[in-house]
Amino acid sequence: MQSSIIRILALGDVVGKSGVGKVADELRRIKAELKADVVLVNGENASESNGLDVWSAETLLAGGTDVITGGNHTIALREIFSMLDDSEYLVRPANFPPLCPGRGYTVFRAVSDIRILIINAAGQVFMPPGDNPFVCVDRILRENEGKYDIAVADFHGEATSEKSAFGLWFDGRIQCIYGTHTHIPTADETLLPKGSGYITDIGMCGVREGTVLGVKAETVIKQFVTGVHERFERITGKAEINGVLFEVDYAVKRCLSIKRIKYL
């Protein structure tokens, strides 16, 4: 009897070359170890400056990433615009302005030709202006009805309350819901009442020691102490990988388990 279980691995914000290199070098081994069928990686901080650059996107995809999701920094570098427009394996927040380069969702065909609707949305609280993510994602689900088997959402937001509300609003309609952006993994992974797997933030892939959120600690601390903003600097060193593994029964459209993962 054929199994209707699919395992989806989602990795948190990749920060700088150290994060990109760590993921690209180890992802295939991790994917095999976890028996993951699909790998999603948030790449909005992958460049050495804010944003996603072409080298990082190509390196992550070549390393075994199936789809790269984004966030508020995704379109910081113009060099990625054409790739965002042309590639179905890159998405940016769907509630960005409609004339923004790229797309806010994609349908990825996984094992057994299972159609996975992968949605990226950005929060509104403490974040740059954007359309209402709840209304935007509702519209995407409605417009794609019958065109996918299960749905996944990367909700890129600052406020835990907004992320929690998003999870409950889409419980049962989006099978895997996870947060990105804060770079700090939360310990609230849970199965929601209507069948969705949820976690507020899956953390980051990058250098932890000597950094604040993956960037040189001194530049961040100085801003808090003096009020003067300095350009954040990436730091090289030993990187770690953080994320979450979902196990979904696509026949009944329910998440069966959700587990945090960490590789040093």
Backbone bond lengths (Angstrom), bond angles and torsions (degrees), N, CA, C in turn:
res aa  C-N    CA-C-N  psi(-1)  N-CA   C-N-CA  omega(-1)  CA-C   N-CA-C  phi
1 M - - - 1.462 - - 1.525 109.48 -
2 Q 1.303 116.92 129.17 1.460 121.51 -176.59 1.522 110.73 -73.65
3 S 1.332 116.58 133.72 1.464 121.59 179.37 1.520 110.37 -74.23
4 S 1.318 116.03 146.50 1.464 120.53 175.96 1.527 110.64 -109.32
5 I 1.340 115.91 26.84 1.462 122.12 -179.16 1.517 110.19 -98.60
6 I 1.320 116.49 134.27 1.455 121.65 174.25 1.520 108.04 -129.14
7 R 1.342 116.04 140.59 1.465 121.65 -177.58 1.519 109.31 -112.33
8 I 1.324 115.33 124.20 1.465 122.30 -175.11 1.522 109.21 -116.91
9 L 1.325 115.78 121.48 1.463 122.30 178.71 1.518 109.00 -102.43
10 A 1.338 116.40 124.82 1.460 121.93 177.56 1.525 108.74 -117.44
11 L 1.338 116.91 126.58 1.460 121.98 179.63 1.525 110.08 -108.53
12 G 1.342 114.55 142.62 1.459 120.94 -176.26 1.510 114.18 -73.52
13 D 1.316 115.58 178.08 1.464 123.84 -174.99 1.533 112.21 -46.22
14 V 1.317 115.96 119.06 1.463 121.50 176.56 1.525 107.79 -83.69
15 V 1.334 116.65 127.61 1.460 121.20 -174.87 1.524 110.68 -116.39
16 G 1.339 116.05 114.52 1.450 122.52 172.37 1.525 115.22 66.79
17 K 1.334 114.93 -178.75 1.469 120.81 -176.77 1.519 112.42 -62.43
18 S 1.326 116.98 -34.19 1.461 119.09 179.49 1.519 110.82 -63.87
19 G 1.329 116.05 -42.17 1.464 120.10 177.88 1.511 112.05 -67.55
20 V 1.325 116.52 -43.77 1.468 120.72 178.90 1.522 110.46 -61.01
21 G 1.333 116.51 -46.30 1.459 120.46 -179.33 1.520 112.64 -62.87
22 K 1.329 116.16 -41.56 1.463 120.39 179.87 1.526 110.98 -61.58
23 V 1.329 116.08 -47.66 1.466 120.17 -179.42 1.527 110.72 -65.69
24 A 1.323 117.31 -47.48 1.465 120.26 -177.59 1.530 111.90 -62.52
25 D 1.331 116.90 -36.37 1.469 120.51 -177.30 1.524 112.75 -75.74
26 E 1.316 117.75 -31.92 1.464 120.15 -170.22 1.526 115.04 -113.66
27 L 1.327 117.61 -6.83 1.459 119.54 -171.99 1.521 113.35 -62.98
28 R 1.321 118.55 -43.44 1.464 119.76 -177.21 1.536 110.91 -63.49
29 R 1.320 116.67 -37.92 1.459 119.41 177.24 1.527 110.94 -66.68
30 I 1.332 116.50 -44.04 1.464 120.85 179.69 1.524 110.60 -64.37
31 K 1.325 115.78 -42.16 1.463 120.19 179.39 1.521 110.80 -59.58
32 A 1.340 116.76 -43.14 1.458 120.77 179.26 1.524 111.02 -67.57
33 E 1.316 116.23 -41.98 1.466 120.61 -179.41 1.528 111.65 -62.10
34 L 1.319 116.82 -40.60 1.461 121.52 -178.24 1.530 112.58 -88.23
35 K 1.327 115.91 -4.51 1.466 121.67 -177.02 1.529 111.24 56.23
36 A 1.327 115.17 40.32 1.468 121.02 179.64 1.531 110.06 -77.95
37 D 1.316 115.99 138.26 1.461 121.63 178.14 1.518 112.22 -92.39
38 V 1.321 116.68 -28.66 1.463 122.58 -176.11 1.525 108.58 -138.19
39 V 1.343 116.62 139.98 1.458 120.97 178.68 1.526 109.74 -124.89
40 L 1.330 115.57 125.08 1.456 122.82 176.23 1.525 108.31 -115.22
41 V 1.321 116.84 135.86 1.464 121.24 -177.43 1.518 109.09 -132.29
42 N 1.345 116.52 131.16 1.454 119.38 174.49 1.525 108.67 -83.77
43 G 1.341 116.43 121.35 1.460 120.26 -173.58 1.510 115.11 -117.26
44 E 1.319 118.47 19.23 1.470 119.79 -171.51 1.522 113.75 -69.62
45 N 1.340 118.69 -16.32 1.462 121.74 177.95 1.524 112.22 -114.79
46 A 1.323 116.96 20.77 1.456 120.37 -170.73 1.529 114.05 -70.43
47 S 1.307 118.06 -28.13 1.464 120.05 -178.38 1.526 110.55 -73.93
48 E 1.306 115.67 167.25 1.462 119.91 177.64 1.521 111.81 -72.39
49 S 1.304 116.82 -18.17 1.458 121.83 168.08 1.526 106.08 -111.99
50 N 1.320 117.86 -179.08 1.463 119.21 179.19 1.518 110.83 -60.63
51 G 1.312 116.72 141.26 1.451 120.56 173.43 1.515 113.60 111.31
52 L 1.315 113.85 -176.33 1.458 123.01 178.01 1.521 108.65 -112.38
53 D 1.325 117.26 128.95 1.467 121.20 177.84 1.527 109.28 -108.84
54 V 1.305 116.29 165.15 1.462 121.60 -175.13 1.521 111.30 -63.42
55 W 1.341 117.54 -43.56 1.469 119.83 -179.64 1.523 111.08 -58.02
56 S 1.317 117.22 -46.07 1.464 120.66 -178.72 1.521 111.09 -64.07
57 A 1.338 116.74 -43.79 1.463 120.25 179.62 1.526 110.74 -61.30
58 E 1.321 117.09 -47.34 1.464 120.78 -178.81 1.531 111.12 -65.56
59 T 1.330 117.21 -37.25 1.464 121.06 -179.73 1.524 111.02 -67.62
60 L 1.322 117.19 -42.57 1.468 120.80 179.11 1.527 111.18 -65.85
61 L 1.325 116.70 -42.38 1.463 119.89 179.44 1.528 110.93 -66.42
62 A 1.312 117.26 -41.32 1.464 121.09 179.22 1.525 111.38 -66.73
63 G 1.348 116.21 -26.52 1.454 120.53 -178.49 1.512 114.40 -81.92
64 G 1.338 117.70 -4.74 1.455 119.95 177.04 1.510 115.49 122.01
65 T 1.327 117.30 0.34 1.464 120.47 175.50 1.521 109.42 -71.34
66 D 1.323 116.94 135.31 1.463 120.11 178.38 1.521 111.81 -88.94
67 V 1.330 117.11 -44.72 1.468 121.29 179.36 1.528 108.76 -140.25
68 I 1.325 116.22 135.00 1.464 122.76 176.06 1.523 108.83 -101.18
69 T 1.323 116.25 123.04 1.462 121.22 175.77 1.522 109.13 -97.98
70 G 1.339 116.15 171.10 1.450 119.12 -173.61 1.513 114.29 -133.84
71 G 1.328 114.16 -157.74 1.455 121.33 -177.65 1.511 110.78 -170.55
72 N 1.323 116.55 -156.66 1.462 120.44 -173.22 1.525 113.74 -65.61
73 H 1.348 118.16 -20.81 1.473 120.62 -179.64 1.526 113.60 -98.74
74 T 1.320 118.71 0.05 1.460 121.25 -171.97 1.522 112.89 -53.36
75 I 1.316 117.47 -42.12 1.469 120.31 -174.24 1.528 112.77 -99.35
76 A 1.338 117.26 24.99 1.469 120.24 -179.18 1.520 111.92 -68.58
77 L 1.342 117.10 -27.56 1.465 121.09 -177.28 1.526 109.86 -112.21
78 R 1.320 116.34 125.20 1.459 120.95 -176.99 1.531 112.47 -64.49
79 E 1.324 116.73 -24.94 1.466 119.29 -176.39 1.527 112.81 -62.33
80 I 1.331 117.44 -21.13 1.459 120.08 -177.53 1.528 112.44 -88.94
81 F 1.323 118.00 -8.45 1.472 121.23 -172.72 1.524 112.31 -56.53
82 S 1.323 117.23 -48.50 1.471 120.57 -177.32 1.521 110.98 -64.26
83 M 1.312 116.99 -39.86 1.459 120.29 179.89 1.525 110.54 -67.18
84 L 1.328 117.15 -38.28 1.459 120.64 176.02 1.532 110.81 -61.25
85 D 1.325 116.19 -39.49 1.468 120.32 -179.80 1.531 112.17 -71.67
86 D 1.330 116.09 -35.84 1.462 119.77 -170.21 1.525 114.84 -93.75
87 S 1.314 117.76 -28.76 1.460 120.22 -172.32 1.530 111.96 -95.64
88 E 1.317 116.70 130.80 1.463 121.45 175.60 1.523 111.70 -81.61
89 Y 1.340 116.65 -0.13 1.462 121.02 -178.58 1.527 112.45 -102.45
90 L 1.330 116.95 5.44 1.459 122.76 174.57 1.518 108.97 -122.35
91 V 1.334 116.84 132.34 1.457 120.34 174.43 1.525 108.83 -132.49
92 R 1.321 114.95 152.85 1.473 121.66 175.18 1.534 106.41 -125.47
93 P 1.331 118.69 168.31 1.465 119.31 -177.17 1.525 113.03 -51.36
94 A 1.323 115.53 129.27 1.462 121.55 -176.35 1.516 112.49 -67.73
95 N 1.337 117.36 -23.39 1.467 119.99 -177.98 1.525 112.99 -93.45
96 F 1.352 116.94 16.82 1.461 120.96 166.03 1.536 108.13 -68.96
97 P 1.325 118.17 163.81 1.470 119.85 177.57 1.532 111.55 -54.46
98 P 1.324 118.67 144.04 1.474 121.83 -173.92 1.528 114.29 -61.96
99 L 1.322 118.68 -24.69 1.462 120.72 179.31 1.523 112.48 -87.20
100 C 1.316 117.46 0.70 1.461 122.54 177.85 1.531 109.62 -65.75
101 P 1.336 119.04 143.78 1.468 120.33 177.03 1.526 111.44 -58.24
102 G 1.325 115.84 148.51 1.449 121.02 173.18 1.510 114.57 91.34
103 R 1.325 114.87 -170.94 1.465 122.38 -177.35 1.522 109.11 -132.63
104 G 1.331 115.81 157.50 1.459 120.81 -176.88 1.513 114.47 -96.13
105 Y 1.314 116.92 -4.18 1.469 119.96 178.12 1.517 109.09 -159.33
106 T 1.316 115.02 163.89 1.463 121.02 175.40 1.521 108.22 -149.15
107 V 1.314 116.48 158.41 1.469 121.31 174.47 1.522 107.11 -110.00
108 F 1.331 114.94 113.79 1.463 121.47 -177.48 1.530 109.44 -101.95
109 R 1.321 116.42 130.66 1.468 120.64 178.29 1.518 109.40 -92.71
110 A 1.319 115.56 115.85 1.461 121.78 -175.94 1.525 110.40 -101.20
111 V 1.328 116.90 -160.41 1.461 122.24 179.58 1.529 110.04 -56.05
112 S 1.334 115.42 147.02 1.474 122.20 -178.91 1.525 112.17 58.93
113 D 1.354 115.52 21.47 1.465 121.92 177.92 1.529 112.55 62.87
114 I 1.331 116.80 28.70 1.461 121.26 177.11 1.525 108.61 -71.14
115 R 1.316 116.09 130.96 1.469 121.99 -178.01 1.533 109.32 -94.31
116 I 1.339 115.09 116.58 1.460 120.40 -178.92 1.523 109.03 -109.59
117 L 1.317 116.12 117.45 1.458 121.55 175.57 1.524 107.79 -83.08
118 I 1.326 116.48 113.70 1.466 122.16 -177.59 1.522 108.40 -107.48
119 I 1.329 115.33 116.11 1.465 122.22 -175.19 1.523 109.62 -113.48
120 N 1.316 115.86 139.96 1.466 122.55 174.49 1.530 107.32 -119.51
121 A 1.330 117.23 131.46 1.459 121.15 177.91 1.516 109.10 -140.80
122 A 1.325 116.90 152.43 1.462 122.45 179.41 1.525 109.83 -112.88
123 G 1.317 115.84 144.34 1.454 120.71 177.66 1.525 112.16 -72.91
124 Q 1.314 115.46 167.62 1.465 121.67 178.10 1.523 112.88 -105.87
125 V 1.335 117.51 -20.74 1.461 121.28 -175.42 1.528 110.25 -83.59
126 F 1.332 116.81 122.67 1.467 123.59 -178.54 1.524 112.16 59.65
127 M 1.314 117.21 27.71 1.454 122.18 -177.87 1.529 109.34 -129.55
128 P 1.340 118.01 163.40 1.467 120.20 175.74 1.522 111.05 -57.75
129 P 1.322 118.01 153.81 1.471 120.76 -177.44 1.523 112.35 -57.74
130 G 1.321 115.23 140.92 1.457 121.63 176.69 1.511 109.08 -160.42
131 D 1.328 116.84 165.48 1.460 119.91 177.36 1.530 110.57 -65.14
132 N 1.319 116.20 162.55 1.454 121.60 178.91 1.530 110.25 -59.81
133 P 1.342 118.89 116.64 1.463 120.08 -175.99 1.526 113.11 -68.13
134 F 1.331 117.47 -29.59 1.457 120.12 179.55 1.531 110.23 -66.51
135 V 1.311 116.14 -47.55 1.460 121.51 -179.95 1.526 110.34 -66.36
136 C 1.339 116.20 -41.83 1.460 121.52 -178.89 1.529 111.20 -61.72
137 V 1.320 117.56 -47.99 1.465 120.82 -177.86 1.529 110.84 -70.68
138 D 1.335 117.29 -35.64 1.470 120.03 172.79 1.524 110.45 -54.62
139 R 1.323 115.94 -44.13 1.461 121.22 -178.27 1.532 111.01 -65.81
140 I 1.322 117.55 -40.58 1.462 121.37 179.06 1.521 110.89 -62.40
141 L 1.317 116.84 -43.97 1.469 120.37 178.64 1.527 110.76 -62.21
142 R 1.308 115.45 -42.46 1.474 120.15 -178.75 1.523 111.03 -66.51
143 E 1.320 117.65 -44.23 1.459 121.56 -177.24 1.530 112.29 -69.87
144 N 1.334 117.26 -23.51 1.464 120.55 -178.23 1.522 113.00 -105.07
145 E 1.300 117.27 13.01 1.458 120.90 -179.89 1.534 110.43 -56.13
146 G 1.324 115.82 130.50 1.466 121.17 -178.87 1.513 114.54 84.62
147 K 1.334 117.44 -4.08 1.457 121.25 -177.03 1.531 112.56 -105.16
148 Y 1.331 117.30 1.44 1.460 120.40 -179.78 1.521 109.47 -147.28
149 D 1.347 115.25 162.09 1.458 121.36 -178.76 1.526 112.41 -100.97
150 I 1.330 116.94 -42.08 1.461 121.77 174.22 1.524 108.35 -139.04
151 A 1.326 115.88 163.16 1.462 120.29 -177.94 1.528 110.80 -127.23
152 V 1.328 114.50 148.69 1.465 122.80 178.06 1.527 107.42 -132.10
153 A 1.338 116.99 142.38 1.463 120.30 177.69 1.519 111.20 -132.81
154 D 1.328 115.63 128.88 1.463 123.44 168.49 1.518 106.12 -98.51
155 F 1.342 116.14 108.46 1.467 120.61 -179.88 1.524 108.27 -100.02
156 H 1.325 115.70 109.49 1.459 122.58 -172.85 1.525 108.75 -93.96
157 G 1.329 116.55 96.43 1.451 119.07 -173.95 1.511 113.46 -145.88
158 E 1.330 114.49 161.90 1.460 122.36 -178.58 1.522 112.71 -90.81
159 A 1.327 116.57 -43.98 1.462 121.19 -171.49 1.530 111.26 -85.57
160 T 1.333 115.84 127.25 1.459 119.78 178.37 1.522 111.34 -64.84
161 S 1.334 117.30 -32.75 1.468 119.78 -179.95 1.522 110.95 -64.59
162 E 1.324 116.87 -41.31 1.464 120.48 179.89 1.527 110.62 -66.87
163 K 1.321 116.26 -40.02 1.465 119.93 178.46 1.529 110.83 -64.95
164 S 1.321 116.49 -44.32 1.468 120.28 179.63 1.521 110.92 -62.01
165 A 1.328 116.28 -42.90 1.467 120.42 178.80 1.521 110.81 -63.04
166 F 1.337 116.68 -40.20 1.461 121.41 178.22 1.529 109.96 -60.57
167 G 1.333 116.14 -44.46 1.453 120.01 -179.92 1.521 112.24 -60.64
168 L 1.308 116.78 -45.26 1.469 120.47 -178.68 1.528 111.91 -70.24
169 W 1.332 117.06 -35.69 1.464 120.49 179.69 1.533 111.16 -64.35
170 F 1.326 116.45 -36.63 1.467 120.06 -177.06 1.531 112.92 -102.44
171 D 1.319 117.12 9.31 1.456 120.85 177.30 1.530 110.21 -56.79
172 G 1.321 115.60 127.31 1.454 120.84 -179.65 1.517 114.10 88.98
173 R 1.323 116.67 -16.53 1.468 120.32 178.95 1.528 111.81 -105.31
174 I 1.322 116.36 -30.89 1.462 122.44 174.10 1.525 106.22 -119.53
175 Q 1.321 117.12 119.67 1.465 120.19 -170.07 1.537 113.25 -74.50
176 C 1.333 117.49 -30.60 1.474 121.29 -179.51 1.520 108.49 -127.49
177 I 1.329 116.57 118.48 1.466 121.48 -177.95 1.523 107.84 -127.83
178 Y 1.319 116.53 120.48 1.464 119.17 179.71 1.521 110.44 -139.05
179 G 1.324 115.06 151.32 1.454 121.02 -179.90 1.515 112.20 -101.40
180 T 1.333 114.89 149.43 1.460 122.49 172.67 1.527 107.97 -133.65
181 H 1.323 116.33 177.72 1.467 125.46 173.37 1.521 114.16 109.88
182 T 1.330 120.01 -42.27 1.465 119.30 -174.61 1.526 112.64 -80.06
183 H 1.338 117.66 -14.17 1.462 123.53 179.42 1.525 113.50 67.96
184 I 1.317 117.50 2.45 1.462 122.13 179.93 1.524 108.80 -113.64
185 P 1.336 118.74 116.45 1.464 119.31 -179.27 1.524 111.72 -68.81
186 T 1.310 116.44 139.84 1.456 121.42 178.49 1.527 109.93 -102.39
187 A 1.320 115.70 156.77 1.464 120.91 -175.62 1.523 111.49 -103.80
188 D 1.329 116.56 33.39 1.468 119.90 -175.17 1.526 112.85 -112.04
189 E 1.326 117.48 25.15 1.463 119.45 178.27 1.532 109.07 -57.95
190 T 1.329 115.72 134.86 1.460 119.48 -174.71 1.521 110.65 -157.41
191 L 1.325 115.20 160.65 1.452 121.51 169.90 1.518 107.21 -99.28
192 L 1.314 116.61 117.83 1.460 121.57 -177.89 1.536 110.44 -75.31
193 P 1.329 117.24 161.05 1.480 121.30 -171.42 1.524 115.76 -56.60
194 K 1.344 117.23 -32.53 1.465 119.65 -175.17 1.525 113.17 -97.23
195 G 1.349 116.69 6.31 1.460 118.32 171.20 1.506 117.59 112.07
196 S 1.333 118.27 8.53 1.463 120.12 178.62 1.527 110.50 -96.35
197 G 1.337 115.81 144.69 1.451 121.41 169.67 1.512 108.24 -89.42
198 Y 1.350 117.22 134.81 1.471 120.29 -173.42 1.525 110.83 -140.44
199 I 1.351 115.45 143.04 1.462 123.09 169.15 1.526 107.64 -149.26
200 T 1.323 116.87 140.83 1.469 121.33 -174.43 1.523 112.75 -69.44
201 D 1.343 118.21 -39.96 1.468 119.67 176.48 1.518 109.91 -154.69
202 I 1.321 116.12 136.86 1.470 120.65 -176.27 1.524 112.89 -98.23
203 G 1.336 117.82 4.41 1.457 119.80 174.74 1.517 113.79 86.61
204 M 1.341 116.23 -155.42 1.462 120.44 -175.17 1.515 111.29 -135.82
205 C 1.323 115.00 167.20 1.455 123.14 172.11 1.520 106.83 -118.98
206 G 1.308 117.05 104.50 1.458 120.64 -176.77 1.507 110.83 174.82
207 V 1.329 115.45 -167.27 1.464 121.71 -178.05 1.527 109.33 -81.68
208 R 1.329 116.89 125.81 1.465 121.49 179.01 1.520 111.80 -94.88
209 E 1.337 117.27 -46.44 1.463 120.82 -175.18 1.526 111.18 -66.39
210 G 1.338 116.76 129.88 1.457 121.97 177.83 1.512 114.32 77.03
211 T 1.328 116.47 13.57 1.464 119.59 -178.59 1.520 111.07 -127.46
212 V 1.310 114.80 162.76 1.463 123.01 165.38 1.523 105.57 -118.36
213 L 1.308 116.22 113.54 1.465 121.87 -178.82 1.529 112.63 59.11
214 G 1.325 116.06 28.70 1.451 120.33 175.75 1.517 115.27 91.28
215 V 1.325 117.78 -0.96 1.468 120.11 177.24 1.527 109.04 -115.74
216 K 1.329 116.11 162.42 1.455 122.26 -175.93 1.521 110.83 -51.94
217 A 1.327 116.37 123.15 1.468 121.25 -172.01 1.523 112.34 -59.05
218 E 1.326 117.90 -40.13 1.460 120.67 -174.70 1.524 112.70 -59.29
219 T 1.339 116.82 -36.74 1.462 119.14 -177.28 1.523 111.26 -68.92
220 V 1.336 116.57 -33.38 1.459 120.33 179.06 1.524 110.47 -77.33
221 I 1.331 116.35 -44.14 1.463 120.61 -178.86 1.524 110.76 -61.29
222 K 1.343 116.97 -40.96 1.458 120.33 -179.35 1.526 111.34 -60.19
223 Q 1.332 116.62 -38.00 1.455 119.60 178.94 1.529 110.82 -64.83
224 F 1.325 117.57 -40.97 1.461 120.56 178.92 1.526 111.32 -67.87
225 V 1.334 116.88 -37.34 1.462 120.73 -176.17 1.520 111.96 -77.74
226 T 1.344 117.39 -42.12 1.467 121.18 -173.23 1.519 114.17 -104.52
227 G 1.327 116.66 -19.48 1.461 120.01 -174.92 1.505 113.32 82.12
228 V 1.341 117.05 1.07 1.464 121.93 -178.92 1.528 108.66 -98.02
229 H 1.332 115.91 124.87 1.468 119.76 -178.82 1.517 110.39 -82.62
230 E 1.320 115.59 132.77 1.454 122.04 172.77 1.523 108.68 -117.20
231 R 1.311 115.74 155.37 1.449 120.07 176.93 1.532 109.22 -61.91
232 F 1.323 115.79 126.72 1.458 120.19 178.71 1.525 109.68 -69.81
233 E 1.320 116.24 137.32 1.457 121.45 -178.35 1.527 110.22 -112.43
234 R 1.331 116.01 134.49 1.450 121.12 171.74 1.528 108.61 -69.90
235 I 1.311 115.60 158.24 1.454 120.00 179.68 1.526 107.91 -131.70
236 T 1.328 116.17 141.81 1.467 119.92 178.17 1.523 109.32 -94.62
237 G 1.313 115.83 157.97 1.451 119.66 -179.18 1.513 110.97 151.49
238 K 1.325 115.45 -166.09 1.450 121.16 -179.19 1.523 110.03 -72.60
239 A 1.322 115.92 119.85 1.463 121.00 -177.15 1.522 110.88 -99.09
240 E 1.311 115.72 159.44 1.458 121.66 174.95 1.521 109.28 -124.35
241 I 1.319 115.79 160.44 1.459 122.35 179.99 1.522 108.96 -118.10
242 N 1.322 116.37 127.11 1.457 121.58 176.59 1.526 109.92 -125.06
243 G 1.305 115.54 145.33 1.457 119.48 178.51 1.507 111.06 -176.65
244 V 1.311 115.38 -158.60 1.458 121.35 -178.17 1.522 109.35 -149.07
245 L 1.326 115.74 147.13 1.459 121.80 178.47 1.526 109.09 -115.12
246 F 1.337 114.81 122.19 1.463 121.35 176.61 1.524 109.19 -101.66
247 E 1.313 116.16 143.11 1.453 122.05 170.46 1.523 107.07 -118.71
248 V 1.333 116.29 119.60 1.464 121.40 -171.64 1.525 110.25 -123.27
249 D 1.318 116.32 136.86 1.459 122.03 170.89 1.525 106.76 -95.42
250 Y 1.329 115.80 103.92 1.461 118.40 -175.11 1.518 112.72 -75.71
251 A 1.327 117.74 -15.43 1.470 120.09 177.91 1.523 111.39 -69.22
252 V 1.339 115.80 -36.75 1.475 119.79 -179.95 1.526 111.58 -109.12
253 K 1.351 115.97 1.10 1.468 122.39 176.55 1.527 111.86 57.55
254 R 1.338 115.96 50.43 1.455 121.57 177.84 1.530 109.71 -134.42
255 C 1.326 114.97 143.40 1.462 120.18 172.17 1.523 107.79 -82.76
256 L 1.329 116.11 128.95 1.465 121.21 -177.30 1.525 112.34 -93.37
257 S 1.329 116.17 -30.94 1.463 119.08 -179.65 1.521 109.98 -157.11
258 I 1.328 114.81 156.74 1.466 121.61 175.64 1.515 106.64 -143.11
259 K 1.339 115.86 131.51 1.463 120.49 -175.24 1.518 110.26 -139.70
260 R 1.339 115.47 129.33 1.467 119.51 174.57 1.523 110.00 -71.25
261 I 1.349 116.04 144.68 1.478 120.36 176.36 1.534 109.40 -129.00
262 K 1.315 114.99 150.31 1.466 120.69 178.38 1.511 108.73 -148.91
263 Y 1.332 116.18 130.87 1.461 122.14 177.49 1.522 108.55 -127.34
264 L 1.317 116.38 126.61 1.471 121.48 -179.80 1.520 110.86 -97.20
